């Protein structure tokens, strides 16, 4: 079993229990194999944990996720005064058949249930800019969690807060490329292309202008983009234009011909064909879903 942990976009983790601890003596992490996942956050000091032979020293304002079913233990080296929070939770990650990695491609304004069938990789270990406020969030979660007043939704609310915390960590943690510098440069190129396409979503696509902006051959850019995203540059640009069309439908009283012209489609019938191909229905039908 791999040590990395994944959430999914359509199911939140189910909280088992949580708490806070501070050791006044030298401490040893329990030697155990458990059937739940573990999140550790050290607020003071440094905790040593070993997972299947890999040793971690979790320093102040650092976190560590431990996988269920793996052997965890420690040595008597965690110093007195070390303070940490822990969350035990369950995830359903073994039946994620058909779940994909998060897409680099922007989603449509109108999404289907398949949009949520993605795996969200959690940052195994380390620091995150979010950790400046993590202890405050954990403390608030804990106060709500131990609230003595009856609340049938207590665990659901705590689970949702844990989900928000974990998603925040994923978004704010450094993510060095596993494939090295070359892959990192490719991702940087893709990000710049995405930015260019977003800023030119109200006009026809111009391959030459993109090549000049990037300072690279368009054929090379096109191949690189398709490999990293699974879609062509033109497909993504079209998707962004349809997003802009939907925004205009929602926020203005423009008719289809006017929206078509606003987006650089000088033939409204062609715009309608493109819209239907991307969204699955013509713009006239889509506009009936909108409350204005």
C-alpha positions in Angstrom: 0.0 0.0 0.0 1.4 3.4 -1.0 1.8 6.0 1.9 0.1 8.8 0.0 -3.5 9.7 0.8 -6.2 10.9 -1.5 -9.6 12.5 -0.9 -12.3 12.8 -3.6 -14.3 15.8 -4.6 -17.6 14.1 -4.0 -17.1 12.6 -0.5 -15.7 14.2 2.6 -13.6 12.4 5.2 -15.5 11.0 8.1 -14.2 12.1 11.4 -13.6 9.4 14.0 -12.1 11.5 16.8 -9.7 14.4 17.4 -7.7 15.9 20.2 -4.7 17.7 21.5 -1.8 16.5 23.5 1.4 17.9 25.1 4.1 15.7 26.6 5.9 16.6 29.7 8.4 13.7 29.4 10.3 12.1 26.5 7.6 10.6 24.2 7.4 7.6 21.9 4.8 7.4 19.2 2.6 4.3 19.7 3.7 1.1 17.8 0.5 0.2 15.9 -1.4 -0.5 12.7 -4.8 1.1 12.6 -7.8 1.0 10.3 -8.2 4.8 10.1 -6.2 7.7 8.6 -4.2 10.1 10.9 -3.5 13.8 10.5 -0.9 15.2 12.9 -0.1 18.9 13.3 2.7 20.0 15.7 2.1 23.4 17.3 5.3 23.3 19.4 8.5 21.2 19.5 9.2 18.3 17.2 7.6 14.8 17.0 9.3 11.8 15.5 7.2 9.2 13.7 8.2 6.2 11.6 5.8 4.8 8.9 6.8 1.5 7.2 10.5 2.4 7.7 10.4 6.0 6.6 11.3 8.3 9.5 9.7 11.8 9.8 10.5 14.6 12.2 7.4 16.8 12.3 8.6 20.3 13.4 6.7 23.3 14.7 3.8 24.3 12.3 4.3 21.2 10.2 1.9 18.4 9.4 2.0 14.7 8.6 -0.7 12.4 7.1 -0.4 8.7 8.1 -2.2 6.0 6.0 -4.4 3.3 7.5 -3.1 -0.3 7.3 0.6 0.8 7.5 2.9 0.2 10.4 3.5 3.3 12.5 5.9 3.5 15.5 8.5 5.8 17.0 11.5 6.0 19.3 11.8 7.8 22.6 13.2 11.0 21.0 10.2 13.4 21.0 11.3 16.0 23.6 9.3 17.2 26.6 7.2 20.2 25.8 6.2 19.0 22.4 2.5 19.8 21.6 0.4 18.5 18.8 -3.1 18.1 17.4 -4.4 14.9 15.9 -7.4 14.0 13.8 -8.4 10.4 13.1 -10.7 9.9 10.1 -11.9 7.5 7.5 -11.8 7.9 3.7 -13.2 5.6 1.0 -10.3 5.5 -1.4 -10.1 1.9 -2.5 -13.3 2.0 -4.6 -12.4 5.1 -6.6 -12.6 3.3 -9.9 -12.8 5.8 -12.7 -11.7 8.7 -10.5 -9.2 11.0 -12.2 -6.5 13.4 -11.2 -7.6 17.1 -11.0 -7.6 18.6 -14.4 -5.5 21.6 -15.4 -8.3 22.6 -17.8 -10.9 25.1 -16.5 -14.3 23.7 -15.9 -17.4 24.9 -17.6 -19.7 27.2 -15.6 -22.3 24.4 -15.9 -20.9 21.1 -14.6 -22.1 17.5 -14.4 -21.7 14.9 -11.6 -18.6 13.6 -13.4 -16.9 16.9 -12.5 -16.6 15.7 -8.9 -15.1 12.3 -9.8 -11.6 13.4 -9.2 -9.0 12.4 -6.6 -7.4 15.1 -4.5 -3.8 14.2 -3.4 -3.1 15.4 0.1 0.4 16.8 0.9 2.0 14.0 2.9 4.3 16.1 5.1 5.7 19.5 5.6 4.9 23.2 5.9 2.1 25.2 4.2 1.4 28.9 4.3 -2.0 28.0 5.7 -0.3 26.7 8.9 -0.1 30.2 10.3 -3.8 29.7 11.1 -4.1 25.9 11.4 -3.9 25.8 15.2 -6.7 28.4 15.5 -8.9 26.4 13.1 -8.1 23.1 15.0 -8.9 24.7 18.3 -12.3 26.0 17.0 -13.0 22.6 15.5 -12.3 20.9 18.8 -14.4 23.3 20.9 -17.4 22.5 18.6 -16.5 18.8 18.6 -16.6 18.5 22.4 -19.7 20.7 22.7 -21.9 19.1 25.4 -25.2 20.3 23.9 -27.0 17.7 21.9 -26.3 18.1 18.2 -27.3 15.3 15.7 -25.0 16.9 13.1 -22.0 17.4 15.3 -19.8 14.8 13.6 -20.9 15.9 10.1 -20.0 19.5 10.9 -16.7 18.4 12.3 -16.0 16.2 9.2 -16.8 19.1 6.9 -14.4 21.4 8.8 -11.7 18.7 8.5 -12.4 18.5 4.7 -12.0 22.3 4.4 -8.8 22.2 6.4 -7.3 19.4 4.2 -8.4 21.0 1.0 -6.7 24.2 2.1 -3.5 22.4 2.9 -3.6 20.8 -0.6 -4.0 24.3 -2.2 -1.3 26.0 -0.1 1.4 23.4 0.1 4.4 23.5 -2.1 4.1 21.0 -4.9 7.5 20.3 -6.5 7.2 18.2 -9.7 8.0 14.6 -9.2 9.4 14.5 -12.7 12.1 17.1 -12.2 13.0 20.5 -13.7 11.8 19.6 -17.3 8.3 18.8 -16.1 8.3 21.9 -13.9 9.1 24.1 -16.9 6.3 22.3 -18.9 3.8 23.1 -16.2 4.9 26.7 -16.1 4.4 26.9 -19.9 0.9 25.4 -19.5 0.0 27.9 -16.8 1.2 30.9 -19.0 -0.9 29.5 -21.9 -3.9 29.2 -19.7 -3.5 32.8 -18.5 -3.2 34.0 -22.1 -6.3 32.1 -23.2 -8.3 33.4 -20.3 -7.4 37.0 -21.2 -8.3 36.4 -24.8 -11.5 34.5 -24.3 -13.7 37.1 -26.0 -12.0 36.9 -29.3 -11.0 34.5 -32.0 -7.9 32.3 -31.3 -4.7 33.5 -32.9 -1.9 30.9 -32.9 0.7 33.4 -34.1 0.0 35.8 -31.3 0.2 33.1 -28.7 3.6 31.9 -30.1 4.9 35.5 -30.0 3.7 35.9 -26.4 5.3 32.6 -25.3 8.4 33.1 -27.4 8.2 29.5 -28.6 7.1 27.7 -31.8 3.3 27.1 -31.8 3.7 23.5 -32.9 5.9 22.8 -29.9 3.4 24.6 -27.6 0.5 22.7 -29.0 2.1 19.3 -28.5 3.3 20.2 -24.9 -0.1 21.5 -23.9 -1.9 18.4 -25.2 0.4 16.1 -23.4 0.0 17.9 -20.0 -3.7 18.6 -20.2 -5.2 15.9 -22.5 -6.9 18.7 -24.6 -5.8 20.9 -27.4 -5.2 24.7 -27.0 -8.1 25.4 -29.3 -10.4 23.1 -27.3 -9.6 24.9 -24.1 -9.9 28.3 -25.7 -13.3 27.4 -27.0 -14.3 26.1 -23.5 -13.3 29.5 -22.1 -15.3 31.4 -24.7 -18.4 29.3 -23.8 -17.9 30.1 -20.2 -17.8 33.8 -21.1 -21.0 33.2 -23.1 -22.7 31.7 -20.0 -21.6 34.6 -17.9 -23.1 37.1 -20.4 -26.4 35.1 -20.4 -26.5 35.3 -16.6 -25.5 38.9 -16.2 -26.9 40.8 -19.2 -30.0 41.0 -21.4 -28.1 40.4 -24.6 -29.7 38.0 -27.1 -27.9 35.1 -28.7 -26.8 37.1 -31.8 -25.4 39.9 -29.6 -23.5 37.4 -27.3 -22.1 35.7 -30.4 -20.8 39.1 -31.8 -19.4 40.0 -28.3 -17.3 36.9 -28.3 -16.0 37.3 -31.8 -18.4 34.8 -33.5 -19.7 36.9 -36.5 -22.0 34.1 -37.5 -24.6 33.4 -34.7 -25.5 30.0 -36.3 -21.9 28.9 -36.1 -21.8 30.1 -32.5 -24.9 28.0 -31.7 -23.3 24.9 -33.2 -20.1 25.4 -31.1 -22.2 26.0 -28.0 -24.2 22.9 -28.5 -21.1 20.8 -29.2 -19.5 21.9 -25.9 -22.6 22.2 -23.6 -24.8 19.5 -25.1 -27.7 21.9 -25.9 -28.1 25.1 -27.9 -27.8 28.5 -26.2 -31.6 29.1 -26.5 -32.3 26.0 -24.4 -29.6 26.8 -21.9 -31.0 30.3 -21.4 -34.3 28.8 -20.2 -32.4 27.4 -17.2 -31.3 30.9 -16.0 -33.3 33.0 -13.6 -33.0 36.6 -14.6 
